[in-house]
Amino acid sequence: MSDAYLQLDKLTLAYGDTVAVRDLDLAIGKGELVALLGPSGCGKTTTMRAIAGLLTPASGRISLDGADITRIAANKRAVGLVFQSYALFPHLTVYENVAFGLRLKRMSGADLDARVGSGLTSVGLSAFAGRKPAELSGGQQQRVALARSMVMEPKVLLLDEPLSNLDARLRLEMRAELQRVQKETGVTMIFVTHDQTEALALADRIVVMLNGGIEQIGTPEEIYNAPASAFVADFVGFENVFALKDGKLATPNGPIALSGAVPEASAGLAWRPRAVNLGSGPFQGAVRGTSFAGSTREYLLDTSLGPIKAEIDASRPPHEIGSTLAFDLPVAGAANLKRFG
């Protein structure tokens, strides 16, 4: 983007002779909330470490707010970092944990009280200033770590797997809290995660990474509804993914034609389980597994196309393991993949 606030140009990052990220280009606008999403080893945490100044690039450039920070020390580049483990000082109170970085900058007195108070208010912890970390819940500790970074007034705030240590209920609460703080303060925020649900729920844009490169960049809606590659499709829940050969599905039993017209430029098609038309159609499959998921029922079918995962409303009569069912893969319900492999 032309108005990039944070810009990575041809960034290559390595650990010794092992290249973790190669020729990465990424532009992030001021005030954006961006997720770096991908499996372990894809390069997302390495990229975050380079932005933070904890890893020196082998080549390339990092610029922030118009300034080249590639070789600037971590403590001088106005970038905050919230660690996955929170890294709070157990012997210090919440107040002193939040004040720690400010004291290093020789802030004291009323100015310190005002800045720490504002930080604790922003995360809803004003009443907990005198407590120690051990007296807080996981979600509260996360908010202390967030406040500690925010009071330093960073230009960019980085969060490493920010919700991974929380239980399901607290994750939902902290998603809302992170969004609220980010929108109210306007800070540019980047978080690293392997959880697609978390990325979809929080981010303005998602950067999907694989093997040290970018597979796709888009809004949550774009990533969820229109994955560009087989990897992205599989990663965001399209469990029935097929390459195309001469307009037909490439399957273990050879090319198989679909009943609908296949897009000419498509390298593959992918269907979510709920997009499979179960109960009628030109194909047949034997039920190998079934599971009840509350409002839906999921089936795994053995078919001539390979394993097919289907999902239907739980109000419909269940099908027994071993029974044979007709099904269809409607082209209209498929994601059109530009790349495969």
Disulfide bonds with the S-S distance in Angstrom:
none
